[in-house]
Amino acid sequence: MEQKKKRGGLIHYPVLILFSVFFVGVFVLDLFTPDHQISELENTTLTQRPAVTAQILTAKGLNNFFSSYTQYTKDQIPGRDGWISLQSFVETALFQKTQSGGVLLGSEGQMFNRTFGLVSSEEKTFPRNTAAVASLAARYPGRVYAMVVPAASVIYPERVPAAAPLLDENAYLSQIQQAVEQAGGTFVSVEDTLVSHKDEYIYYRTDHHWTTLGAWYAYSQLCDLLGLTPFDLASHQAVEVENFYGTFYSRARTWNAQPDTLTYYDLDNPLTIYTVTGPGMPEAGETTGLYDLDKLAVYDKYAAFLHGNNGLSRVEGDGQGRILVIKDSYANSFVPFLTANYAQIDVVDLRNYNYGLDALIADNDYDQILVLYSFDSFKSDPYLYRAGIEG
């Protein structure tokens, strides 16, 4: 009689039964579903199944195994993308959340980086980077131009969620401008230019970069300053690549994100990517096209520009003279336009160039030196200090 009562009791716990069946089902699916190395939509590497070793026989080893296995099952759960999209729908549509994954979800599908102030590391890197660019300007008076690009939130404050306490970028941009100009360089403020074209498609919605059109407007402003004729958009073939989901989307994964369109111009200018083994101009390099077209078929489409962030590369242009561009990835869609004005465009990404710049500048005698960064990278880049190293 007592045993019969216990059996009947299970019927009173339908939720327990449902969840048990669900988790058993997920476990069975996991056994027959191949593991994935990366999640392109999230732009991240996924945890792989942990190996069973002799260490599992110890308390610490067993604890580490179960921790790794828990992360593994989370990363490799069947239908992972669908579950994340469902979570996003519940949070944004039902609970009306205006941020996800450190990304602010603004109006008109615009996403913004949630930056309320300088973090502790940036309190050190920002003044150090400002001093580095000022030092470069002082060493090469009249030749250094600094362009620090504001985030989309500065250009589109009306699209930012209400009451979001964003960082006041203009105050920091003023500090950079003052330091560069006092050192004998030129600060190229592009905010007014970008604001005057804000009704156009100048920033991606799902990515932290400006669009190719936004880069062209800033480039045109630089041309006006230098007395150069800008790259003529109308006389070149524009290629549009649909369904681009950028870095903000990989973090926020909103269910209703509007995909972006990436545009590049079909140019046949060669690009040489150098193997850097010391300061100065390297001897060895591999020459390829200006774009890595294979990247247009994967998630990180923006990496097609200049084949990503190489330490030192050279673009052969159709103009005259030489320019050095010291940059973050904002410059990757900017540099192709310089082919209309220069015969040689050398591009340095200090994240992958481990030396000072003086030897390289001495070897090439550049007419201009352009430092082009987004403000977000400028304030946080731990490698930009190398621009200030003498010798």
C-alpha positions, 0 to 999 in steps of 0.5 A: 500500500505504501509502495503504491502511494509513492508511485502515485506521488510522481504524478504530482510532480509534472514539472520535475518529470518534464525537466528530467525528460528535457535534460535527458533529451539534451544529453542524448542529443549532445552525444550525437551532435558534433562539437563546434570549434567556434561560434561565428555569431558570437565571434568566440572560441567554444570549449571542447570536451575535457579529457579524462586523465588520472588527475580526475582521481584527486579532489582538485582534478575532479573539481576542475573536470566538472568545471570544464565539463559544465562550461563545455555543455554550456558551449556545445548545447544543441541549438545554442544559437536558438537558445541565445536568441530566445533569451534575447527575445525574452529580455528585450521584448518582454522585459524591455531591457535596453542593454545586453552584453555590455552593449546599449540597444538604441533606437533605429537598430543602432547599438552602442558600446556601454562606456560610462567612464575610463576604467582604471587601466585607461586612466593610465593608457589614455595620458600615456598614449596622448603623450606618445602621439605628442612626442611623435609630433614633436620629433617630426614637426609639421608632418604628423596628423592625428585623427581620433574618431568619436563613437557613434554615440557622439554623432547620434546621441538621440538614438542612445537609450534614455538616461544612459550615462555615457562618457563625455568623449569631447573633453578627452578629444580636446586634451589630445588636440591640445597636446598634439598641436602644442607639440607641432602636429595637426589634430584633424577633428572629424566630429562636425563633418560626421554630424553634417552627414549623420542622415547618411549611413556612416556608422554600422548598426551592429558593429563598432566601426564607421562604414566605408562612407563614414571613412570617406567623409573623414578622408575627404576632410584630410584631403582638403587640409592637405590640398589633395583631390579626394578619391572619386567614388563615382568613378570606381566600382562599389561592391556591397556585401549584405548580411554583415553582423558586427562586434556589437551583435556578437556580444548582444545577440539581439533577436531582432538585429538589423544586419548591416551592409559592408561596401568596398571599392574594387581596386587592384592596388597591391598590398605587401604584408611584411615579416617584421623582425626588427626596427626599420624597413623589413626585406621580406614580405608577401604581396597580395590583393588589397582585400581578403575576399575570403573573409566576406563569406564568414562572420568577421567580414570587416577583416577583409579590409587590408587583410586585417590588422598586420604589423606592417604592410604597404599599399602601392598607390596611384599618386605621388609621395609617401604616407605612414598610417599608424592605426587601429582597425578604423583605418582599414576601410580608410586606407584604400582611398589614399591610393588616389593620392600617394604612391606608397602607403605604409600601414603600421598596427602597433598591436603587431609591430613591437618596435619604435617608429623612428628607424622606419621613418628614417628609412622611408622619409614619409611626407606625412604621418597619420595617426588614425584611431577610434577614441575607444581604441586610443584610450585603451590601446596598451601598445600605442606608447611605442609611437613615443619611443625615440630611436 
